[in-house]
Amino acid sequence: MRFDNRRVIVTGAGSGFGAAIAARFNAEGAHVLLTDINADGMEAVAAQLSGPGKVSQAICNVAEEEQVQAVVAQAQAELGGIDVLVNNAGYSHLNKLLWKITVEEFDAVFAVNVRGVFLGCKHVIPVMIEQGTGGAIVNIASIGSVAPRPGVTPYNGTKGAVLTMTKGLALECARHQIRVNAVNPVAALTGFMKGATGVDSADMTDEAKERLVSTVPLGRLTEPEDVAAAVTYLASDDARFMTGTAMNIDGGRSI
Ligand SMILES: NC(=O)c1ccc[n+]([C@@H]2O[C@H](COP(=O)([O-])OP(=O)(O)OC[C@H]3O[C@@H](n4cnc5c(N)ncnc54)[C@H](O)[C@@H]3O)[C@@H](O)[C@H]2O)c1
């Protein structure tokens, strides 16, 4: 299998994209360490995994350096090292015009979506360098990073920062054969929607869903499995000559 005995950390693995990403890696042979701030969600996801690899869990806020360091130590102790890091944990502030957003809301979303990616990379890359066998990092950005829409401007700014860091870091890591890529999904009906719109995905009206779908040429929203397929491709040896790229998982929304 593509990821036999590879050691993978997935942040925000207790829901949505992260859950599907962890499941796909696990099904393809990887040992997976799931991390999240939502212990119940993570437990439920872990219980569903039935692949051949080990499954570990850690409660970790990606914005907190000591918690990230503890996760890295746990991966080394329980999985024997780290070959892949997926920086997936993230959220959006409520949809509103930039001038209605408080400094606290702005700082909070940058802390998770940008500092979280920074901390994951900062503490995983030295381990990968020390191992001497290369590695892959995949960052979950958003199509809003390259084709923003109104109402989520600071959020889209966090994802723009993630894309720029992806490219710069790809250069910094290249001589160690550590590749750094990103994916840009379009909207999905995951837990994310509650934060961004104030309404649970399950409670969204057909009209609200149709408004989102109408912007996507392929005529539907992102499924978590779409993201899992792209992330595992970018982390696999099939993408061994790809670094510093961002794949749009957007059904053509950004054309
Ligand atoms: N759903 C969308 O429309 C959409 C579109 C583009 C990009 N994204 C991005 O995809 C990623 C995954 O989102 P999702 O759609 O699966 O949402 P989700 O809410 O279903 O899952 C996100 C997970 O991240 C966890 N999380 C949140 N803050 C955290 C923190 N500080 N530390 C650790 N874990 C934390 C949550 O508990 C949750 O389990 C996010 O980075 C999001 O910005 C989502």
PDBQT file of the ligand as one rigid body, heavy atoms in Angstrom, charges set to zero:
ROOT
HETATM    1  N1  LIG A 301     -15.500  23.392   5.124  1.00  0.00    +0.000 N 
HETATM    2  C1  LIG A 301     -15.156  24.348   4.300  1.00  0.00    +0.000 C 
HETATM    3  O1  LIG A 301     -16.006  25.002   3.668  1.00  0.00    +0.000 OA
HETATM    4  C2  LIG A 301     -13.688  24.649   4.087  1.00  0.00    +0.000 A 
HETATM    5  C3  LIG A 301     -13.301  25.186   2.862  1.00  0.00    +0.000 A 
HETATM    6  C4  LIG A 301     -11.952  25.461   2.650  1.00  0.00    +0.000 A 
HETATM    7  C5  LIG A 301     -11.026  25.186   3.643  1.00  0.00    +0.000 A 
HETATM    8  N2  LIG A 301     -11.447  24.664   4.830  1.00  0.00    +0.000 N 
HETATM    9  C6  LIG A 301     -10.415  24.391   5.838  1.00  0.00    +0.000 C 
HETATM   10  O2  LIG A 301     -10.363  22.997   6.044  1.00  0.00    +0.000 OA
HETATM   11  C7  LIG A 301      -9.855  22.728   7.345  1.00  0.00    +0.000 C 
HETATM   12  C8  LIG A 301     -10.728  21.706   8.028  1.00  0.00    +0.000 C 
HETATM   13  O3  LIG A 301     -12.011  22.247   8.212  1.00  0.00    +0.000 OA
HETATM   14  P1  LIG A 301     -13.349  21.370   8.128  1.00  0.00    +0.000 P 
HETATM   15  O4  LIG A 301     -14.141  21.898   7.021  1.00  0.00    +0.000 OA
HETATM   16  O5  LIG A 301     -13.043  19.947   8.172  1.00  0.00    +0.000 OA
HETATM   17  O6  LIG A 301     -14.051  21.869   9.477  1.00  0.00    +0.000 OA
HETATM   18  P2  LIG A 301     -14.493  21.068  10.795  1.00  0.00    +0.000 P 
HETATM   19  O7  LIG A 301     -14.945  22.123  11.756  1.00  0.00    +0.000 OA
HETATM   20  O8  LIG A 301     -15.420  19.973  10.437  1.00  0.00    +0.000 OA
HETATM   21  O9  LIG A 301     -13.128  20.425  11.319  1.00  0.00    +0.000 OA
HETATM   22  C9  LIG A 301     -12.107  21.210  11.865  1.00  0.00    +0.000 C 
HETATM   23  C10 LIG A 301     -11.515  20.486  13.074  1.00  0.00    +0.000 C 
HETATM   24  O10 LIG A 301     -10.457  21.310  13.576  1.00  0.00    +0.000 OA
HETATM   25  C11 LIG A 301     -10.555  21.331  14.982  1.00  0.00    +0.000 C 
HETATM   26  N3  LIG A 301      -9.927  22.540  15.511  1.00  0.00    +0.000 N 
HETATM   27  C12 LIG A 301     -10.406  23.804  15.466  1.00  0.00    +0.000 A 
HETATM   28  N4  LIG A 301      -9.550  24.634  16.098  1.00  0.00    +0.000 NA
HETATM   29  C13 LIG A 301      -8.524  23.868  16.536  1.00  0.00    +0.000 A 
HETATM   30  C14 LIG A 301      -7.327  24.138  17.259  1.00  0.00    +0.000 A 
HETATM   31  N5  LIG A 301      -7.053  25.377  17.710  1.00  0.00    +0.000 N 
HETATM   32  N6  LIG A 301      -6.478  23.124  17.510  1.00  0.00    +0.000 NA
HETATM   33  C15 LIG A 301      -6.761  21.875  17.102  1.00  0.00    +0.000 A 
HETATM   34  N7  LIG A 301      -7.891  21.536  16.442  1.00  0.00    +0.000 NA
HETATM   35  C16 LIG A 301      -8.748  22.537  16.172  1.00  0.00    +0.000 A 
HETATM   36  C17 LIG A 301     -12.040  21.269  15.292  1.00  0.00    +0.000 C 
HETATM   37  O11 LIG A 301     -12.294  20.816  16.621  1.00  0.00    +0.000 OA
HETATM   38  C18 LIG A 301     -12.536  20.310  14.216  1.00  0.00    +0.000 C 
HETATM   39  O12 LIG A 301     -12.531  18.967  14.676  1.00  0.00    +0.000 OA
HETATM   40  C19 LIG A 301      -9.765  24.071   8.059  1.00  0.00    +0.000 C 
HETATM   41  O13 LIG A 301      -8.432  24.532   8.030  1.00  0.00    +0.000 OA
HETATM   42  C20 LIG A 301     -10.662  24.965   7.213  1.00  0.00    +0.000 C 
HETATM   43  O14 LIG A 301     -10.276  26.326   7.289  1.00  0.00    +0.000 OA
HETATM   44  C21 LIG A 301     -12.751  24.368   5.072  1.00  0.00    +0.000 A 
ENDROOT
TORSDOF 0
